[in-house]
Amino acid sequence: MASLGLPAVAQEAAPAAPPVVDAPAAPAAAARANPLSESVAAVVNDDIISSYDLMQRMRLLMVTSGLQPTQENLPQLEQEALRSLIDEHVQMQELRRVEKAQKITIISTDKEVEEQIEDIAKGNNMTAAQLTQQLQSQGVGIDTWKAQIRADSSWQAWISGRYGSRLRIGDDQIKAFERRQAEAASKPQYQVSEVFIDAGRVGGMDVALNGAKQLVTQMQQGAPFPAVARQFSASPTAANGGDAGWVSPGEMPPEVDAALEQLRPGQLSAPIPVRDGVYIVYLREKRSGAKTALVDLKQIAVALPKDAPQAQVDAAQKLLVDLKPKITSCETLEATAGKIEGVVAGDLGEAEITDLAPAFQEAANTLKVGQVSDPIRTDAGLHLIAVCGKRQSGAQAPTHDQIENRLRGQQLALISKRYLRDLRNSATIETR
Protein backbone atom coordinates (compact mmCIF):
# COMPACT_ATOMS: atom_id res chain seq x y z
CA MET A 1 0.00 0.00 0.00
CA ALA A 2 3.01 2.26 0.37
CA SER A 3 3.20 2.61 -3.39
CA LEU A 4 -0.39 3.32 -4.36
CA GLY A 5 -0.38 5.55 -7.39
CA LEU A 6 3.06 4.41 -8.54
CA PRO A 7 4.93 1.11 -9.00
CA ALA A 8 6.36 -0.45 -5.87
CA VAL A 9 9.88 0.53 -4.80
CA ALA A 10 12.05 -1.33 -2.31
CA GLN A 11 11.98 0.24 1.13
CA GLU A 12 15.20 0.65 3.06
CA ALA A 13 14.31 3.29 5.64
CA ALA A 14 11.34 1.57 7.25
CA PRO A 15 9.10 -1.50 6.95
CA ALA A 16 7.65 -1.88 3.47
CA ALA A 17 4.03 -1.96 4.58
CA PRO A 18 2.72 1.20 6.24
CA PRO A 19 0.80 0.95 9.47
CA VAL A 20 -2.96 0.81 9.34
CA VAL A 21 -4.26 4.36 9.34
CA ASP A 22 -7.19 5.28 11.50
CA ALA A 23 -8.19 8.47 9.75
CA PRO A 24 -10.66 10.88 11.31
CA ALA A 25 -14.03 9.37 10.54
CA ALA A 26 -16.69 11.81 11.64
CA PRO A 27 -16.60 14.43 8.83
CA ALA A 28 -16.46 11.87 6.01
CA ALA A 29 -19.13 9.67 7.59
CA ALA A 30 -21.36 12.66 8.11
CA ALA A 31 -20.88 13.74 4.51
CA ARG A 32 -21.84 10.31 3.22
CA ALA A 33 -24.88 10.15 5.51
CA ASN A 34 -26.05 13.60 4.55
CA PRO A 35 -24.57 15.01 1.33
CA LEU A 36 -26.33 18.31 1.99
CA SER A 37 -23.99 18.82 4.96
CA GLU A 38 -21.01 19.17 2.62
CA SER A 39 -19.39 22.57 2.47
CA VAL A 40 -17.16 24.19 -0.14
CA ALA A 41 -13.47 23.83 0.67
CA ALA A 42 -12.21 25.69 -2.41
CA VAL A 43 -13.23 27.01 -5.81
CA VAL A 44 -10.79 26.69 -8.72
CA ASN A 45 -12.08 28.85 -11.56
CA ASP A 46 -15.55 27.28 -11.93
CA ASP A 47 -14.75 23.94 -10.25
CA ILE A 48 -15.82 23.29 -6.67
CA ILE A 49 -13.76 21.21 -4.23
CA SER A 50 -16.09 20.04 -1.48
CA SER A 51 -15.25 19.24 2.12
CA TYR A 52 -16.00 15.60 1.29
CA ASP A 53 -13.47 15.71 -1.60
CA LEU A 54 -10.92 17.14 0.80
CA MET A 55 -11.55 14.53 3.49
CA GLN A 56 -11.29 11.72 0.94
CA ARG A 57 -7.99 13.09 -0.34
CA MET A 58 -6.67 13.34 3.21
CA ARG A 59 -7.56 9.69 3.78
CA LEU A 60 -5.87 8.68 0.52
CA LEU A 61 -2.81 10.73 1.45
CA MET A 62 -2.53 9.00 4.82
CA VAL A 63 -3.02 5.50 3.39
CA THR A 64 -0.50 5.96 0.56
CA SER A 65 2.15 7.70 2.68
CA GLY A 66 1.77 5.57 5.80
CA LEU A 67 1.39 8.66 8.00
CA GLN A 68 -0.53 8.30 11.24
CA PRO A 69 -2.85 11.26 11.87
CA THR A 70 -1.98 13.27 14.96
CA GLN A 71 -3.14 16.55 16.39
CA GLU A 72 0.11 18.10 15.18
CA ASN A 73 0.18 16.85 11.59
CA LEU A 74 -3.52 17.06 10.65
CA PRO A 75 -3.23 20.72 9.53
CA GLN A 76 -0.27 19.75 7.34
CA LEU A 77 -2.16 16.80 5.85
CA GLU A 78 -5.17 19.00 5.14
CA GLN A 79 -3.08 21.68 3.44
CA GLU A 80 -1.18 19.12 1.33
CA ALA A 81 -4.43 17.43 0.33
CA LEU A 82 -5.97 20.77 -0.64
CA ARG A 83 -2.89 21.85 -2.61
CA SER A 84 -2.84 18.59 -4.55
CA LEU A 85 -6.56 18.85 -5.35
CA ILE A 86 -6.16 22.44 -6.55
CA ASP A 87 -3.19 21.47 -8.73
CA GLU A 88 -5.14 18.58 -10.26
CA HIS A 89 -8.17 20.76 -11.01
CA VAL A 90 -5.92 23.34 -12.70
CA GLN A 91 -4.21 20.62 -14.71
CA MET A 92 -7.43 18.90 -15.80
CA GLN A 93 -8.97 22.25 -16.80
CA GLU A 94 -5.95 22.95 -18.99
CA LEU A 95 -6.07 19.47 -20.53
CA ARG A 96 -9.77 19.78 -21.34
CA ARG A 97 -9.09 23.18 -22.92
CA VAL A 98 -6.31 21.74 -25.09
CA GLU A 99 -8.42 18.73 -26.08
CA LYS A 100 -11.23 21.01 -27.23
CA ALA A 101 -8.97 23.50 -29.02
CA GLN A 102 -6.82 20.92 -30.79
CA LYS A 103 -9.44 18.17 -31.15
CA ILE A 104 -7.14 15.56 -29.65
CA THR A 105 -7.42 13.08 -26.78
CA ILE A 106 -5.09 13.59 -23.83
CA ILE A 107 -6.99 12.61 -20.70
CA SER A 108 -6.58 8.96 -19.71
CA THR A 109 -9.60 6.78 -20.45
CA ASP A 110 -11.34 4.59 -17.86
CA LYS A 111 -9.68 1.54 -19.43
CA GLU A 112 -6.22 3.11 -19.15
CA VAL A 113 -6.83 4.00 -15.50
CA GLU A 114 -7.98 0.44 -14.77
CA GLU A 115 -4.82 -0.91 -16.43
CA GLN A 116 -2.69 1.33 -14.22
CA ILE A 117 -4.51 0.08 -11.13
CA GLU A 118 -3.82 -3.51 -12.19
CA ASP A 119 -0.11 -2.71 -12.61
CA ILE A 120 0.03 -1.06 -9.21
CA ALA A 121 -1.74 -4.02 -7.63
CA LYS A 122 0.79 -6.43 -9.17
CA GLY A 123 3.61 -4.29 -7.78
CA ASN A 124 2.08 -4.78 -4.34
CA ASN A 125 1.52 -8.54 -4.86
CA MET A 126 -2.25 -8.07 -4.89
CA THR A 127 -5.12 -8.20 -7.35
CA ALA A 128 -6.93 -5.02 -8.35
CA ALA A 129 -9.99 -6.22 -6.44
CA GLN A 130 -7.95 -6.81 -3.28
CA LEU A 131 -6.33 -3.41 -3.54
CA THR A 132 -9.66 -1.71 -4.07
CA GLN A 133 -11.17 -3.55 -1.11
CA GLN A 134 -8.27 -2.55 1.13
CA LEU A 135 -8.69 1.10 0.17
CA GLN A 136 -12.40 0.99 0.82
CA SER A 137 -11.85 -0.71 4.19
CA GLN A 138 -9.91 2.38 5.24
CA GLY A 139 -12.61 4.75 4.10
CA VAL A 140 -11.14 5.77 0.74
CA GLY A 141 -13.55 5.77 -2.20
CA ILE A 142 -12.11 4.20 -5.33
CA ASP A 143 -13.23 7.20 -7.37
CA THR A 144 -10.94 9.41 -5.28
CA TRP A 145 -7.94 7.28 -6.15
CA LYS A 146 -8.92 6.99 -9.81
CA ALA A 147 -9.19 10.77 -10.06
CA GLN A 148 -5.65 11.17 -8.74
CA ILE A 149 -4.28 8.53 -11.14
CA ARG A 150 -6.14 10.03 -14.10
CA ALA A 151 -4.89 13.55 -13.41
CA ASP A 152 -1.28 12.50 -12.84
CA SER A 153 -1.01 10.16 -15.85
CA SER A 154 -2.80 12.57 -18.19
CA TRP A 155 -0.61 15.50 -17.18
CA GLN A 156 2.62 13.53 -17.53
CA ALA A 157 1.55 12.23 -20.94
CA TRP A 158 0.74 15.77 -22.09
CA ILE A 159 4.05 17.23 -20.89
CA SER A 160 6.03 14.39 -22.44
CA GLY A 161 4.07 14.50 -25.69
CA ARG A 162 4.19 18.24 -26.11
CA TYR A 163 7.78 18.91 -25.04
CA GLY A 164 9.57 15.55 -25.13
CA SER A 165 10.10 15.49 -28.88
CA ARG A 166 11.30 19.10 -28.85
CA LEU A 167 14.00 18.57 -26.26
CA ARG A 168 17.44 18.05 -27.69
CA ILE A 169 20.08 16.68 -25.35
CA GLY A 170 23.31 17.58 -27.09
CA ASP A 171 26.60 15.70 -26.97
CA ASP A 172 28.09 18.72 -25.18
CA GLN A 173 25.58 18.28 -22.33
CA ILE A 174 26.31 14.56 -22.10
CA LYS A 175 30.07 15.16 -22.16
CA ALA A 176 29.72 17.83 -19.47
CA PHE A 177 27.80 15.32 -17.34
CA GLU A 178 30.51 12.69 -17.92
CA ARG A 179 33.22 15.19 -16.95
CA ARG A 180 31.41 16.04 -13.71
CA GLN A 181 31.01 12.33 -12.98
CA ALA A 182 34.69 11.66 -13.62
CA GLU A 183 35.80 14.59 -11.47
CA ALA A 184 33.44 13.56 -8.66
CA ALA A 185 34.44 9.90 -8.71
CA SER A 186 37.51 10.55 -6.55
CA LYS A 187 35.35 12.19 -3.86
CA PRO A 188 33.19 10.40 -1.28
CA GLN A 189 29.86 9.32 -2.75
CA TYR A 190 26.51 8.95 -1.05
CA GLN A 191 23.49 6.88 -2.08
CA VAL A 192 20.65 9.17 -1.07
CA SER A 193 16.88 9.33 -0.90
CA GLU A 194 15.41 12.82 -0.51
CA VAL A 195 12.28 14.71 0.35
CA PHE A 196 12.22 18.39 -0.58
CA ILE A 197 9.55 20.70 0.84
CA ASP A 198 9.25 23.76 -1.42
CA ALA A 199 8.76 26.80 0.82
CA GLY A 200 7.15 28.76 -2.01
CA ARG A 201 4.53 26.06 -2.55
CA VAL A 202 3.56 25.44 1.07
CA GLY A 203 3.36 29.03 2.26
CA GLY A 204 6.76 30.03 3.58
CA MET A 205 9.88 28.76 5.29
CA ASP A 206 8.32 28.34 8.72
CA VAL A 207 5.53 26.18 7.30
CA ALA A 208 8.04 24.10 5.32
CA LEU A 209 10.26 23.56 8.36
CA ASN A 210 7.37 22.61 10.61
CA GLY A 211 6.02 20.22 7.97
CA ALA A 212 9.44 18.61 7.56
CA LYS A 213 9.69 18.05 11.31
CA GLN A 214 6.31 16.30 11.28
CA LEU A 215 7.40 14.06 8.40
CA VAL A 216 10.65 13.12 10.16
CA THR A 217 8.71 12.17 13.27
CA GLN A 218 6.33 10.00 11.25
CA MET A 219 9.15 8.26 9.35
CA GLN A 220 10.94 7.56 12.62
CA GLN A 221 7.74 5.87 13.75
CA GLY A 222 7.57 3.66 10.66
CA ALA A 223 6.14 5.62 7.71
CA PRO A 224 8.00 4.39 4.57
CA PHE A 225 10.38 6.98 3.13
CA PRO A 226 9.50 6.27 -0.56
CA ALA A 227 5.77 6.64 0.10
CA VAL A 228 6.26 9.91 1.98
CA ALA A 229 8.51 11.23 -0.80
CA ARG A 230 5.92 10.45 -3.49
CA GLN A 231 3.19 12.34 -1.68
CA PHE A 232 5.06 15.29 -0.15
CA SER A 233 8.32 15.92 -2.04
CA ALA A 234 8.54 18.73 -4.60
CA SER A 235 11.71 17.26 -6.11
CA PRO A 236 11.60 15.50 -9.52
CA THR A 237 12.82 12.39 -7.68
CA ALA A 238 9.43 12.13 -5.93
CA ALA A 239 8.17 9.91 -8.76
CA ASN A 240 10.93 7.40 -7.87
CA GLY A 241 10.18 7.46 -4.16
CA GLY A 242 12.81 10.15 -3.55
CA ASP A 243 15.67 8.04 -4.94
CA ALA A 244 18.42 10.50 -5.94
CA GLY A 245 20.96 7.72 -6.62
CA TRP A 246 24.66 8.21 -5.95
CA VAL A 247 25.63 11.84 -5.38
CA SER A 248 28.96 13.54 -4.69
CA PRO A 249 29.77 16.75 -2.82
CA GLY A 250 28.70 19.73 -4.90
CA GLU A 251 25.69 18.09 -6.53
CA MET A 252 23.32 19.06 -3.71
CA PRO A 253 23.11 22.29 -1.68
CA PRO A 254 26.06 22.89 0.68
CA GLU A 255 23.82 22.45 3.71
CA VAL A 256 22.85 18.97 2.51
CA ASP A 257 26.48 18.07 1.78
CA ALA A 258 27.40 19.03 5.35
CA ALA A 259 24.59 16.88 6.76
CA LEU A 260 25.59 13.87 4.62
CA GLU A 261 29.13 14.02 6.00
CA GLN A 262 27.74 13.49 9.51
CA LEU A 263 25.30 10.67 8.69
CA ARG A 264 25.98 6.95 8.80
CA PRO A 265 24.34 4.54 6.34
CA GLY A 266 20.80 3.81 7.47
CA GLN A 267 20.33 7.18 9.18
CA LEU A 268 17.64 9.76 8.51
CA SER A 269 18.59 13.42 8.74
CA ALA A 270 16.87 16.14 10.70
CA PRO A 271 15.18 18.81 8.52
CA ILE A 272 17.83 20.74 6.56
CA PRO A 273 16.84 24.34 5.68
CA VAL A 274 18.20 25.62 2.35
CA ARG A 275 17.58 28.77 0.35
CA ASP A 276 14.16 27.87 -1.07
CA GLY A 277 12.87 25.10 1.16
CA VAL A 278 13.74 22.22 3.46
CA TYR A 279 15.36 18.85 2.71
CA ILE A 280 15.09 15.54 4.51
CA VAL A 281 17.67 12.99 3.38
CA TYR A 282 18.06 9.31 4.10
CA LEU A 283 21.61 7.97 3.62
CA ARG A 284 21.31 4.46 2.22
CA GLU A 285 24.99 3.78 1.52
CA LYS A 286 28.35 5.53 1.42
CA ARG A 287 31.56 4.74 -0.42
CA SER A 288 35.02 6.29 -0.47
CA GLY A 289 36.32 7.95 -3.59
CA ALA A 290 38.03 5.60 -5.99
CA LYS A 291 41.80 5.94 -6.19
CA THR A 292 42.51 4.43 -9.62
CA ALA A 293 41.65 6.57 -12.63
CA LEU A 294 40.80 4.83 -15.90
CA VAL A 295 41.02 6.60 -19.24
CA ASP A 296 39.78 5.59 -22.71
CA LEU A 297 42.19 6.83 -25.39
CA LYS A 298 42.53 7.00 -29.15
CA GLN A 299 45.62 8.15 -31.00
CA ILE A 300 46.78 9.54 -34.30
CA ALA A 301 50.45 8.93 -35.02
CA VAL A 302 53.21 9.55 -37.51
CA ALA A 303 55.94 6.89 -37.28
CA LEU A 304 59.43 8.33 -36.78
CA PRO A 305 62.64 6.64 -35.75
CA LYS A 306 64.26 7.78 -32.53
CA ASP A 307 67.11 9.43 -34.46
CA ALA A 308 64.98 11.00 -37.20
CA PRO A 309 66.40 14.23 -38.70
CA GLN A 310 64.96 17.42 -37.21
CA ALA A 311 63.51 18.42 -40.56
CA GLN A 312 61.50 15.18 -40.66
CA VAL A 313 60.30 15.74 -37.07
CA ASP A 314 59.28 19.32 -37.91
CA ALA A 315 57.32 18.16 -40.96
CA ALA A 316 55.46 15.55 -38.89
CA GLN A 317 54.82 18.15 -36.18
CA LYS A 318 53.25 20.53 -38.71
CA LEU A 319 51.15 17.72 -40.16
CA LEU A 320 49.65 16.84 -36.77
CA VAL A 321 49.20 20.47 -35.66
CA ASP A 322 47.22 21.14 -38.85
CA LEU A 323 45.20 17.96 -38.35
CA LYS A 324 44.26 18.54 -34.68
CA PRO A 325 41.48 21.17 -35.29
CA LYS A 326 39.79 18.75 -37.70
CA ILE A 327 39.33 16.11 -34.95
CA THR A 328 35.84 16.99 -33.72
CA SER A 329 34.96 13.75 -31.93
CA CYS A 330 36.29 10.34 -30.98
CA GLU A 331 33.67 8.75 -33.21
CA THR A 332 35.04 10.39 -36.37
CA LEU A 333 38.74 10.38 -35.42
CA GLU A 334 39.82 7.37 -37.49
CA ALA A 335 37.88 8.48 -40.57
CA THR A 336 39.34 11.99 -40.43
CA ALA A 337 42.90 10.78 -39.93
CA GLY A 338 42.53 8.15 -42.66
CA LYS A 339 42.34 10.89 -45.28
CA ILE A 340 45.88 12.07 -44.50
CA GLU A 341 48.80 10.21 -46.08
CA GLY A 342 51.46 9.01 -43.66
CA VAL A 343 49.14 9.12 -40.64
CA VAL A 344 47.77 6.12 -38.75
CA ALA A 345 44.98 6.13 -36.18
CA GLY A 346 43.74 3.60 -33.70
CA ASP A 347 41.92 2.84 -30.46
CA LEU A 348 44.21 2.39 -27.46
CA GLY A 349 41.30 1.17 -25.33
CA GLU A 350 40.80 1.76 -21.61
CA ALA A 351 43.71 1.66 -19.20
CA GLU A 352 44.77 2.91 -15.79
CA ILE A 353 46.54 6.24 -16.17
CA THR A 354 49.45 4.99 -14.07
CA ASP A 355 50.00 2.15 -16.57
CA LEU A 356 50.39 4.47 -19.55
CA ALA A 357 53.71 5.44 -21.08
CA PRO A 358 55.13 8.43 -19.17
CA ALA A 359 54.75 10.64 -22.24
CA PHE A 360 50.99 9.96 -22.31
CA GLN A 361 50.26 10.22 -18.58
CA GLU A 362 50.31 14.01 -18.37
CA ALA A 363 47.92 14.35 -21.31
CA ALA A 364 45.58 11.71 -19.85
CA ASN A 365 45.54 13.47 -16.48
CA THR A 366 45.05 17.04 -17.73
CA LEU A 367 42.79 16.65 -20.77
CA LYS A 368 39.02 16.54 -20.38
CA VAL A 369 36.80 14.05 -22.16
CA GLY A 370 36.60 14.99 -25.86
CA GLN A 371 39.86 16.96 -25.91
CA VAL A 372 42.93 16.22 -28.05
CA SER A 373 46.54 16.71 -26.98
CA ASP A 374 49.26 18.61 -28.76
CA PRO A 375 51.79 16.39 -30.58
CA ILE A 376 53.70 14.16 -28.17
CA ARG A 377 57.16 12.81 -29.11
CA THR A 378 58.09 9.22 -28.26
CA ASP A 379 60.76 6.86 -29.49
CA ALA A 380 58.19 5.51 -31.97
CA GLY A 381 57.10 8.80 -33.49
CA LEU A 382 54.75 11.75 -32.93
CA HIS A 383 51.27 11.25 -31.48
CA LEU A 384 48.00 13.09 -30.93
CA ILE A 385 46.11 11.62 -27.97
CA ALA A 386 42.30 11.96 -27.74
CA VAL A 387 40.58 11.35 -24.40
CA CYS A 388 37.30 9.54 -25.16
CA GLY A 389 36.27 8.72 -21.60
CA LYS A 390 37.32 8.86 -17.96
CA ARG A 391 36.09 7.05 -14.89
CA GLN A 392 37.25 5.70 -11.58
CA SER A 393 37.74 1.97 -11.11
CA GLY A 394 34.98 0.33 -9.11
CA ALA A 395 32.39 2.92 -10.17
CA GLN A 396 29.89 1.83 -12.80
CA ALA A 397 29.60 4.78 -15.15
CA PRO A 398 26.15 5.42 -16.67
CA THR A 399 25.79 4.76 -20.37
CA HIS A 400 25.22 7.45 -22.99
CA ASP A 401 21.51 6.57 -23.16
CA GLN A 402 21.14 6.57 -19.37
CA ILE A 403 22.68 10.03 -19.14
CA GLU A 404 20.48 11.30 -21.97
CA ASN A 405 17.32 9.94 -20.34
CA ARG A 406 18.28 11.39 -16.97
CA LEU A 407 18.91 14.86 -18.42
CA ARG A 408 15.69 14.69 -20.45
CA GLY A 409 13.71 13.73 -17.35
CA GLN A 410 15.18 16.63 -15.38
CA GLN A 411 14.26 19.11 -18.11
CA LEU A 412 10.71 17.76 -18.45
CA ALA A 413 10.24 17.99 -14.67
CA LEU A 414 11.29 21.66 -14.73
CA ILE A 415 8.97 22.39 -17.65
CA SER A 416 6.07 20.72 -15.84
CA LYS A 417 6.75 22.70 -12.66
CA ARG A 418 6.86 26.04 -14.49
CA TYR A 419 3.79 25.22 -16.58
CA LEU A 420 1.76 24.38 -13.47
CA ARG A 421 3.03 27.47 -11.66
CA ASP A 422 1.87 29.70 -14.54
CA LEU A 423 -1.54 27.98 -14.61
CA ARG A 424 -1.99 28.51 -10.87
CA ASN A 425 -0.96 32.16 -11.14
CA SER A 426 -3.52 32.82 -13.86
CA ALA A 427 -6.34 30.85 -12.21
CA THR A 428 -8.97 32.22 -9.86
CA ILE A 429 -8.54 30.17 -6.69
CA GLU A 430 -10.62 30.77 -3.56
CA THR A 431 -10.15 28.70 -0.41
CA ARG A 432 -12.65 28.72 2.44
N, C-alpha and C positions, 0 to 999 in steps of 0.2 A: 504493500500500500504506500510505501515511501515514495514510489516513483509514478504515482498516478499522473497522467498527463504527458509523460515522457517514458521512454524505455528504461528498464531497470539498470542501475549502475551499482557496482560493488561498493559496499559501505565499510570504510576503515575506522571512522571516528566513533561509531556507536553501533549498537545492534541494528541489523538490517530492517527489522520490522518495528515500526513506531508503536508506542504504547496506545492502548485504546483510549480514545478521546471522549470524554464526557462533556460535550459542548452544552452551553446554556440552552435549556429546552423551552422555557416559558414563552419567549417572544415568537419563536417559530411555530410552536404548537398552537398558540393563540391565533396566529395568522392563518394556519390551516383550518382551524375550527371556525373562524369568522373572517373571511377575506375582507369584509368591509372595515375591519380594524386596522388594515394595513395603512401605513403612512408613506409619504414620499421622502425618500432619503436624499435623492438628487435628481436634477433635470439636466440632461446633456442635449443641447439644442432642443429638439422636440421629443426626445426619448425620456421616459420616466424610469428611474431606478427606485423600486419600492423597498420598504423596510424588510419585507420577506425576501426579496432578492439579496439584500445585504446580509441577512442572517444566514441564508443558504450558502453564500460565498464564504462567510466566516467559517461555517462548518466544514466546507470543502477545503479551505485553507488549513484548518487544524488537522484534518484527516491526512492530507497529502504532505504536510510538513512534519507531522508527528508532535506538534506543539501541544502542551497541556494548557488549557485556559486557566489563567490566574487573575486575581484582581489587578495585578500590575500590568499584565500584557494584553488584557482585553481591549483597551483603547488602541494599542498598536495594531492588533489584529483587525479591528474595525476599520481603522484608517487604511491599512494595506488592502483589505477587501474592497473598500470603496474606491481607492485609486485604481485597482485592477479593473473593476467594473466600468469606471469612467473611461479608462484607456480602451477597453474592448468596444464600448459603444461608439467612441470616436473612430476607431478603426473600421468597424462594420459599416458605419455611415459612409465613410470614405469609399469602402469597397463597393457598396451598393451604388454610390454615385458614379464610380468608374464603370461598373457593369452596365449601367443605363446609358452612359455617354458613349461608351465604346462598343456596346452590344457584344460583350464577351462574358464568359462565366469565370468567376474567380472564387466565389465563396464555396467552401467544401459542401458536397451533397451529403444527405443522410447516410447513403451507402458508404461514402468515404469516411465519415465520422465513425460508423460502426466498425469499419475495417481497422481504424486506428485503435479503437477500444479493444478489439480482439488481439492486436499486436501488444498492447500494453498488458493485457491479461496474461498472455503467454510469457512476457518478461517477468511477471510476478508468479509464474507457475500456477495459474488459475485459468478457469474459463471465463468468458465474458459474463455469463450468467452469475457465476460465483462472485465476480468482482462487483457487479451491479448490486447483488444482494447485500454484500458487505457494506457498500456505500449507504444503501438504504437503511441498513440496520443501525447506522450511526446518524441517521436523520438527514442525509444528503440526497436530494432528488436527482435522479439521473439526468434530467433536463438541464440542471445547473452545470453538471460536469460536461455534458455534450456542448453546451454553449461556450464554455471555456475552450474546449478542444477545437471547436469550429472556428472561433475567432483567432486563436493562435495559429492554426494550420493555414487558414485562409490568408492571414496577414503575411506569414513567412513565404507562402507561395507567391504572393503578389510582389513582395520586395525582391525575391530571387528572380522572378520572371521579368520584372520591369528593369532591374538594374544589373542582374547577374551577367547577362550577355554583353553589357556595355563596359563592364570592368575589364581592364587590361592590366594584368600583373606582369610587368616587364622583367626582363632578365636582370636589369640593374637592381630592381627591388629584391629579387631572389638572391643575387650575389651579395647585396648589402646584408641581407638576413644571414647568409652563410658566413660572412666575415664576422658579424657580431657573435654568431655561435662559436666560431673558431677562437675568437678572442676571449670569450667567456668560459671556454672549456677548461682553462687552467685555474679558474676560480672555483670556490665552493659552490655546489649546486644543490637546490632544494626542490623536492617534489611537493607541490603545494596545492591545496584546495582553498578557495577564497569565497567570501561573501562580501560584497561591497554595497553599503547603504549610501545612496546618492542624496546628499543633504538638500540639493535643489529640488528633488522630487518629493521628499517627505516633509518639507516645511522648515528646514533650517538645521544647523549643526547640533543644537541641543536635542532636537527630536531624533536626529540620526544616532547620536551617541546613546541616548536613553534606549532607543530601539535595539541597538547593537548589544547593549548590556543584557536586555531581556532575552535576546536570542542566544547569547553565550550561556546564560543560566539554563535555558531550556536544553541546549545541546549537552551541557554537563550532566543533565538529568536523563539523557537518553534520546533526545530528538536527533534523527540521522542528519548528518551534515549535508549530504547531497540533496535531500528533500528540502531542507531549509534554504539552501542556495537557490534551488529552482524557483521557490515561491517568493523569496525576499531580495535576492541579489540583483543589483542593477548592472552587473558586469556581463559582457558577452558570454563568459564561461558559465553563466547560470543554466543554460540549456544542457550543459554537460555535468550538471550537479556541482558546479564550482571548480571543476578540475582544470587547473592552470598548467599542469604538466611540470616539467623541470624548468626552473628559473634560476638565473644567476644574479648576483648583485648588480644593480643598475637597471634591471628590467622592470622593477616595481618601485613605488615611491620610496624615498630614503627612510621614512619612518617604518615602512614594512620590512625593508632590508635589515634595519636595526633589530626589529622584533624577531626576525627569523634567526639571527645570530644567537639569540638567547634561548630559542626553543630546542627541545629534543624531539626526535621522531616520536609521533603519537600524541604530541601535545597540541592543545588548542590555545590560541592567543587570547589575551584580553582585547577589547575594542581598541583599534589603532586609528586615532584621528589623523586625517590628511587634509590637503587643501580644500577638496570639494566633497568630502564625505568621511565615512568611517569604514575601515576594513576589519574583518575577522579572518584569520588564516589558520589553517590546520596543517601542520608539518607532517607529511606522511613518511618522507624518507630524506636522508641527507647523504651526500657523497663528497669526498675531497676532490679538488681539482686534479685532473690527470697531469702527469709529469711528462709523458712522451708525446711529442708532436709528430703527426704524420702529414706528409705532403704528397700531392698527386702532381706529377710534373710531365711536361712534354718539352722536347728540345728541337731546335733547328741548328744544324752544324755545318761547318766547312772544314773538311779534313786538311790538316797541316802537320808536317813533321815537326818534331821538337826544335830542329835547327833550321827551320824555314827562313829564307831571306826576308829581311824587313819589308822589302817592297811587296812580297807575296802576302805577308801578314797584313800590311796596310790595305791591300786590295780586298782581302777577305773581310777586314774590319768595315770598310766602306760598303761592301755588299750587304752585310748584316745590319748595319745602321740604317741603310736605305730601306731594307726589308721590314724592320721592326714596326713602323707605323701602319703597315698593311696587315699586321696580325691583329684582327679584331676580336677573335674568340678562339678558345681551345678547339671548338668543333670544326673550325675551318682552317686551322693551322697547317695541317699536312697538305691540304689542297692548294693553299696559297704558296707555301714553300716549294711545292712540286713544280711550279711554273718557272722557277729560277734555276738555271744551269749551274751545276757545281755545288748545289745545296741539298742536304738530306734532312729529313724530319722524321721524328718517331716519338712514341709514347714510352716514357721511362717508368710509368706505373706509380704505385704508391709506396712510399718508404719512410722510415723514421729519418728525421732531419739529421740526427747524429750519425746515421749510417752513410750519408751522402759524401761524395768527394769534397774535400775542404773548399775547393773553388766554388762549389754549388751551395754550400751551407749558408753563406751570408745572404745570397739571393733568396733562398727558400725561407729564411727567417724574416727578411725585411719586406719582401713583396707581398701584396695582398692578392686574394683570389682574382684571377683574370688579368693580372699584370704580367709584363714581359721584361726580362732583365736587359741590361746593356750587354754587348758581347763579352764573353768570359773566355780567357785564354787557358788552355790546358795543354798537356803534352800531346794530346790527340788532335787538337785543332782549336777553332773558335766556335763558341756556342751562344745561342740565345735560349734562355730558360723561361718557360711559361708556367705559372702556378695555376693549376686547374682545380685545385681543391685543398682544403686544410681541415684537419680535425685532430682531436686528442684521442689517443688509444684508450679503449674501454668505453668510449661514449658513442652510442649509435646515432650517427648523424641522420636527420630527416632527409628523405628523398626530395628531388626537385618538385614532384607532384604534391607531396605532403606540404612543402613550404608554400607552394602556390595556393593550395586549398586553404591553408591556415590564413594567409594574407587576404584572400578573397573573403573568407568568413568574417575577419575583423572589419573589413571595409563595409560589407553588407550590414553588419551589426551597427556601425556608426551611422550609416544611411538610414536604417530603420529608426534609430533613436532620434535623429534630427527630424525626420518626417513626422513622427508621432508628436514630438515637441511642437512643431509648427501647427499641426492639426489642433492640439490642445489650446494653443495660444489664440487661434482664430475661432474656436468654438465658444458658445455661450453655455457656461457650466454654473449651475446653482446648487449648492449643497445646503441641506436643512437639518 
